[in-house]
């Protein structure tokens, strides 16, 4: 359903609840400026949280821009299209004259032309206009890390915002990895939107985040009042991500999820570790779920160590194929320098595949203690990674023990049903706070 179709139709609510108080079902608008579940954690979050909220009996409508989210069951999607300036195969494209609809489109293109990233701001402005046309239809509005100026002020319902982790962390890691002054200037311009996100975050009444580590980063990096930030862990789809003894393990296989050109993901360190590992384990090889970079540190490391036949990139596979890929690996690895939560860690653990992970950011909150539910190593340490991978490859009993313990940890702590229950509780708190203070009030 398009936004234009809704705005020209009758003003009827999507759900049957009234005010959303008590224990009755809530009418929820879930906003996502970028929702493709195959290119990042935000899309996974929207898809699974919306499904589980619906299963709890709430009425959930996702309002999103390109790449549009893939949703389950009866969760409706309202398309709020941008100009889709970064779509493949023509990223950073110049729209044709007939594509421009209003001044927001012009601002989007102008920001892109000058090296910035416009989508958080422009989506927030379109969302504000859309929500104004549908005032009274929702009990709560949930923003998935847009943090744009358009979401400030009275939107007609209380606002809850998820911040997975401050993008200022990504910005600093990209600056640290920049090889020269020109590249650093480009990084600063691209991340200029983080100044807006910092200002907006400080004014939000209710912030939800996915880990204790992210909560501290939000307080420290964005200056948000810690009393306004609450943690609700996310999780794995434990029905999909489950053990299957019929899937044969591939000797020497290590699997990871990463984009080759994102320094934060630490893939270059895993490639360096693989080179060390193969001196004693020549069957060891790596499957990367993500896009191959044709140039840059990862591509250079693969070429330097002669690993072109030992590193495979896969992209665009189905959920079932992805799960079987992880099930068939001897080891799953999360080499990231930092993660706000790490869904790949939780998902791999849910299949019973033993995990090697760094201690970057919130990863230890998910993966657990070294030697109990995973093997943990410091970030950016290829030698430690190689040692841990070699230890697991050579010890079937340890692999079996860590794999079983990892799944039990996920089942006990990190499921989407638990995440939905905790999120709905925060919705009710936000509704109660708005009722007590009024639309413009502050806690």
Buried (B, 14 or more C-beta within 10 A) or exposed (E): EEBEEBBEEEEEBBBEBEEBEEEBBBBBBBBBBBBBBBBBBBBBBBBBBBBBBBBBEBBBBBBBBBBBBBBEEEBBBBBBBBBBBBEEEEEEBEBEEEEBEEEBBBBBBEBBEEBBBBBBBBBBBBBBBBBEEBEEBBBBBBBBBBBBBBBBEEBBBBBBBBBBBBBBBBBBBBBEBBEEEEEBEBBBEBBBBBEBBBBBBEEBBBBBBBBEBBBBBBBEBBEBEEEBBBBBBBBBBBEBBBBEEEBEBBEBBBBBBBBBBBBBBBBBBBBBBBBBBBEEBEEBBBBBBBBBBEEBBBBEBBEEBEBEEBBBBBEEEEEEEBBBBBBBBBBBBBBBBBBBBBBBBBBBBBBBBBBBBBBBBBBBBBBBEBEBBBBBBEBBBBEBBBBBBBBBBEEEEBBEBBBBBBBBBBBEBBBBBBBBBBBBEBBBBBBEBBEEEEEEEEE
